[in-house]
Amino acid sequence: MPSKVAFLDYQVIDHLHRMANGIYKGQHVDALRLFEFEALMGHYELWMAEITQVEMIIGRENPRIDPDRIPEFAQRDQAKLAIAERLGVRWLGYPCSKTDDQYSRLDVSFRIAGPDWAIAEAFEQRIEQMPGVSVGDARQVASLIYGFDDADVSFRPEIQWLVTEDEPLRAALRREINAGQLTELSQIQVVSVAELVAAS
């Protein structure tokens, strides 16, 4: 049985992809390798937000990108999704879709509002106002707390760890949790990959 139930931010997969291609410039190669090994051995139950897939689409739609490079970027994104699949990642549905939000994509993350829509939307707006948190970050965290199994909308995993390589996001969430402002995350450890493997 997996010993840890963890939610991975987009950057974790991005760093694993960079490492696999020899272009990772960070300081945590050993931790990333150990995490990947332990995940492949089944030591973790891993979840990601389907918003990650939307973020990939948004990146490819950037008007500043040379259109000739879009196939290259699409191939890169498929390689990242293949890494997630190899690690056994399961996907959390986006809980507060909106008709005027580019993150609510009909073919990926848009759903009719469920019973927790209002509470998830209010939570997302709170997160979005925190210094150090981006719009995409807020949607990731809302999915962590109020998301549901993409394959079974009646199931919500009991996630213990939020794993992100985004230092400003880690700092922002920890600051708010320590101040008692994020009771929704009070039972979740906000860590880097290095901190997660060190806790094994």
C-alpha positions as CSV (number, residue, x, y, z in Angstrom):
1,M,0.0,0.0,0.0
2,P,1.3,3.5,-0.8
3,S,2.5,5.3,2.4
4,K,1.8,8.8,1.2
5,V,-1.1,10.4,-0.7
6,A,0.3,13.4,-2.4
7,F,-0.8,16.1,-4.8
8,L,1.7,17.3,-7.4
9,D,1.9,20.8,-8.7
10,Y,2.6,21.2,-12.4
11,Q,6.2,22.2,-11.7
12,V,7.1,18.8,-10.3
13,I,6.3,17.1,-13.7
14,D,8.0,20.0,-15.5
15,H,11.2,19.5,-13.5
16,L,11.2,15.7,-14.0
17,H,10.8,16.4,-17.8
18,R,13.7,18.8,-17.8
19,M,15.8,16.4,-15.8
20,A,15.1,13.6,-18.3
21,N,16.2,15.9,-21.1
22,G,19.3,17.1,-19.4
23,I,18.2,20.7,-19.1
24,Y,17.2,20.9,-15.4
25,K,19.2,23.7,-13.8
26,G,17.9,23.4,-10.2
27,Q,19.5,22.1,-7.1
28,H,17.4,19.0,-6.4
29,V,18.5,16.4,-9.0
30,D,19.0,13.7,-6.3
31,A,15.7,14.4,-4.6
32,L,13.8,14.3,-8.0
33,R,15.5,11.0,-8.9
34,L,14.7,9.5,-5.6
35,F,11.1,10.7,-5.8
36,E,10.7,9.3,-9.3
37,F,12.1,5.9,-8.1
38,E,9.9,5.7,-5.1
39,A,6.8,6.7,-7.2
40,L,7.6,4.0,-9.7
41,M,7.9,1.5,-6.8
42,G,4.4,2.4,-5.7
43,H,5.4,4.2,-2.5
44,Y,3.0,7.1,-3.3
45,E,-0.6,7.6,-4.3
46,L,-0.2,10.6,-6.6
47,W,-2.8,13.1,-7.8
48,M,-2.6,16.1,-10.0
49,A,-5.2,18.7,-11.1
50,E,-6.6,18.5,-14.6
51,I,-6.0,22.2,-14.6
52,T,-2.4,21.2,-15.3
53,Q,-3.5,20.0,-18.7
54,V,-5.4,23.3,-19.3
55,E,-2.2,25.2,-18.4
56,M,-0.4,23.3,-21.1
57,I,-3.1,24.3,-23.6
58,I,-2.9,28.0,-22.5
59,G,0.9,27.9,-22.9
60,R,0.5,26.6,-26.5
61,E,-2.0,29.3,-27.3
62,N,0.3,32.2,-26.3
63,P,0.2,34.6,-29.2
64,R,3.9,35.4,-28.8
65,I,4.8,31.8,-29.7
66,D,6.1,31.1,-33.2
67,P,3.3,29.1,-34.8
68,D,5.9,26.8,-36.3
69,R,7.0,25.7,-32.8
70,I,3.5,24.7,-31.6
71,P,4.0,21.0,-32.7
72,E,7.2,21.0,-30.7
73,F,5.5,22.3,-27.6
74,A,2.6,19.9,-28.0
75,Q,5.1,17.0,-28.2
76,R,6.8,18.3,-25.1
77,D,3.5,18.5,-23.2
78,Q,2.6,14.9,-24.3
79,A,6.0,13.8,-22.9
80,K,5.1,15.4,-19.6
81,L,1.8,13.7,-19.5
82,A,3.5,10.4,-20.2
83,I,5.7,11.0,-17.2
84,A,2.6,11.5,-15.0
85,E,1.1,8.4,-16.4
86,R,4.2,6.4,-15.7
87,L,4.2,7.5,-12.1
88,G,0.6,6.4,-11.8
89,V,-0.9,9.9,-11.4
90,R,-4.6,10.2,-11.1
91,W,-6.5,13.4,-12.0
92,L,-8.6,15.7,-9.9
93,G,-11.5,17.4,-11.6
94,Y,-11.9,21.2,-11.4
95,P,-14.6,22.0,-8.9
96,C,-15.7,25.5,-9.9
97,S,-15.9,25.8,-13.7
98,K,-17.0,29.2,-15.1
99,T,-18.2,30.2,-18.5
100,D,-15.9,33.2,-18.6
101,D,-12.7,31.6,-17.4
102,Q,-10.0,30.3,-19.8
103,Y,-9.2,27.5,-17.3
104,S,-12.7,26.1,-17.8
105,R,-12.2,24.2,-21.1
106,L,-15.1,22.3,-22.4
107,D,-13.1,19.3,-23.5
108,V,-10.9,19.2,-20.4
109,S,-12.1,20.9,-17.2
110,F,-15.6,22.3,-17.7
111,R,-18.5,20.7,-15.7
112,I,-21.9,21.8,-14.6
113,A,-21.7,23.3,-11.2
114,G,-21.9,20.7,-8.4
115,P,-23.0,21.0,-4.8
116,D,-19.6,22.5,-3.7
117,W,-19.3,25.0,-6.5
118,A,-20.0,28.1,-4.4
119,I,-17.6,27.1,-1.6
120,A,-14.9,26.1,-4.0
121,E,-15.2,29.3,-5.9
122,A,-15.0,31.4,-2.7
123,F,-12.0,29.5,-1.6
124,E,-10.3,29.9,-5.0
125,Q,-10.9,33.7,-4.8
126,R,-9.3,33.9,-1.4
127,I,-6.3,32.0,-2.6
128,E,-5.9,34.2,-5.6
129,Q,-5.7,37.3,-3.5
130,M,-2.6,36.0,-1.5
131,P,0.7,37.6,-2.4
132,G,2.9,35.1,-4.2
133,V,0.0,33.1,-5.6
134,S,-0.8,33.2,-9.3
135,V,-4.2,32.7,-11.0
136,G,-3.2,29.2,-12.0
137,D,-1.9,28.4,-8.5
138,A,-5.3,29.3,-7.1
139,R,-7.0,26.9,-9.4
140,Q,-4.5,24.2,-8.5
141,V,-5.1,24.6,-4.8
142,A,-8.9,24.8,-5.3
143,S,-8.7,21.5,-7.1
144,L,-6.6,20.0,-4.3
145,I,-9.1,20.8,-1.7
146,Y,-12.5,20.5,-3.5
147,G,-11.6,18.4,-6.6
148,F,-12.8,14.9,-7.2
149,D,-11.5,11.8,-9.0
150,D,-11.8,12.5,-12.7
151,A,-12.9,8.9,-13.2
152,D,-15.3,8.8,-10.3
153,V,-16.8,12.1,-9.3
154,S,-18.2,10.6,-6.1
155,F,-14.7,10.0,-4.7
156,R,-12.3,12.5,-3.1
157,P,-8.9,11.3,-2.0
158,E,-7.6,12.2,1.5
159,I,-4.5,14.0,0.4
160,Q,-1.7,14.5,3.0
161,W,1.0,16.3,1.0
162,L,1.0,19.2,-1.4
163,V,4.2,18.9,-3.3
164,T,5.4,22.0,-5.3
165,E,8.7,23.2,-6.6
166,D,7.2,26.7,-6.7
167,E,9.0,28.5,-3.8
168,P,6.8,31.6,-3.7
169,L,3.7,29.4,-3.6
170,R,5.1,27.2,-0.8
171,A,6.0,30.3,1.2
172,A,2.6,31.9,0.7
173,L,0.6,28.9,1.7
174,R,2.8,28.2,4.7
175,R,2.5,31.8,5.8
176,E,-1.3,31.7,5.6
177,I,-1.6,28.2,7.3
178,N,0.7,29.3,10.2
179,A,-1.5,32.4,10.6
180,G,-4.6,30.3,10.9
181,Q,-6.0,31.7,7.7
182,L,-6.2,28.5,5.7
183,T,-7.9,25.9,7.9
184,E,-8.8,24.0,4.7
185,L,-5.1,23.1,4.4
186,S,-4.4,22.6,8.1
187,Q,-4.0,18.8,7.7
188,I,-1.9,19.0,4.6
189,Q,1.9,19.3,4.5
190,V,3.1,21.9,1.9
191,V,6.5,20.7,0.8
192,S,9.1,20.5,-2.0
193,V,10.1,17.2,-3.6
194,A,13.3,17.3,-1.4
195,E,11.2,17.7,1.7
196,L,8.8,14.9,0.7
197,V,11.6,12.3,0.1
198,A,13.4,13.4,3.3
199,A,10.2,12.6,5.2
200,S,10.1,9.0,3.9
